[in-house]
């Protein structure tokens, strides 16, 4: 694969990760959870409803998982609805 094709494939992978974060953000916002894309759309900042430190969510493991809390917590990107449920409960603690 030449360098141009490799760069295009990398960009496609990054766009898939951004789209996964957008899907998660939309589901969190629909639950009343404050979440916004940050750092050039490479991370999702999820605010806790009672204040405190926010939770940073990333897409990792080759785009297969949302991860947070230093990757100790994760959920498949194929299930943004379930990830939103888990994260909403997590930030509410």
FENVENHU-V324224 format. One line per field, one symbol per residue. phi: phi as a letter, one per 30 degrees, with the letter a starting at -180 (. if undefined). psi: psi as a letter, one per 20 degrees, with the letter a starting at -180 (. if undefined). burial: I if it has 16 or more other C-alpha atoms within 10 Angstrom, else O. A space follows every 50 residues. Layout:
phi->???
psi->???
burial->???
//
This chain:
phi->.dddddddddddddddddddddddedddddcicdbbdbhhicacccdddc ijddcccbcbhiidbdbahhidcaaeddbdddddddddddddd
psi->prhghggghghgghhggghghgggghhghijjpopqqrmkkiqpooqphj aaprppprpalkjhqpqrmkjhprqpiimhghhgggggggii.
burial->OOOOOOOOOOOOOIOOIIOIIIIIIIIIOOOOIIIIIOOOIOIIIIIIOO OOOOIIIIIIOOIOIIIIOOOOOIIIIOOIOOIIOOIIOOIOO
//
